[in-house]
């Protein structure tokens, strides 16, 4: 029962994010940066306790609340990487890098991820 709840919640989030991010050009979209920051803060707190699934859920809520928040996308990348969801992590890191191309912290995280991920893929290819 519990597993089904989280699966349904994850599915709802994955469906809601693209719908939320697509606005008509003449519509004003308001993003809730305060909500996004609160979700990121909570996500970091649970990640520090090793609760990565909950952290990823919070980071997903953060990017839903404000899809323009590069730090939230970066943290989502970190969380997805910790869960072994490397393709999704790469996408999150790339989104963060696109939103904040001059943010040294995001650049460093993405570069380290690519270095490790690419090295692992080369080893698997041998």
N, C-alpha and C positions, 0 to 999 in steps of 0.2 A: 504494500500500500504506500509506504513512504517513498519507495523508489519510483513508483508511478507518479506521485505528486511532483517530485523533482524533475522527472522527465517532462511532464506536462508544463511545468514552470519554465524549464529551459526552452522548450518548443515555443511557448508564448513569447518569451523574450526574443528569440531568434526571428520570429515573424514580426514582432512589433518594431524592432529596430529599423529595418528598411522602410516600413510604412511611415514611421515617425520622421525619418530623415528626408523623405520625399515630399517636398512642398511645392505648390504651384508658384511660379515666378511672381505672381501678384499678391501672394499671401505673405504676411509677416510671420515668421516662425520665432517663437520665444523659447530660448533654452534656459534651463534652470541650473546655472553654474553652482549656486549654493547647495542644491540637492546633490549635484554630481560630486562636489567636494566632500559632502557628508558621507556619501556612499564610498568614495575613495578612502577616506579616513577610517571608516569601519572595515573596509576590505583589507587595509594595511594591518589593522589591529588583529583581525582573525588570521591573516597570513603569518604574522609573527608567532602565532600559536600553532602553525602548521595546518590550519584548516583551509586548504587551497581551493576546494570546491566552493565553499562559502565565499571566499575572497573573490573568486572569478564571478560568482553570481553578483556580488556587490559592484565589481568593476563593470560588468555588463549593464547593471542599472545606471551606473554613472555615465556611460557613453550613450545610453538611451536618453537620459535627462539632458545631456549636452554633448551631442556628437562632435562638437568643435573643440573639445577639451583634450588636448594632446597628451597631457600627463595621465589622464584616465585610460586612454588607448595604450600608452606605454605600460601602465600597471596591469592592464588586461593581458598584454603580451607576456609579461613576467608570469602571471598566474597560469595562463594557458601552457606556457613552457614547462612550468612545474608539474602540470598534469599530463605532460607528454603529448599535448595536442599542438605539435610543432607547425603544421601548415597554418592553422588558425593563429598561432602566436606570430608567425611571420607577417600575416595580414595585419594584425593589430599593431605590430611595430612599424610597419610601413605606413599605416594610417597616421600614427603618432608623428612619424618623421615628416610626412606630407604636411600635417597641420602646423608643426613647429620645427621647420628645417634648421633653425639656428640653435636649438636647444641641445647643448653639449651632453647633458645627461641622457636624453633620448637617443642621440647619435651613438654614444658609447654603449648603451644597452643593446641597441640594434646591431652594432658592429660585433660585440661579443657573442650575441646570439648567432649571427651568421657564421662567425668563425667556428664555433663549436658545432653547430648544426651541419655546416658544410663538411667539416672534418669527419663527423659521424657518417654522413652519406657517402663520402669517399671510401671509408673503411668498409661499409656494407657492400660497395660495388666491387671490391677485390675478389 
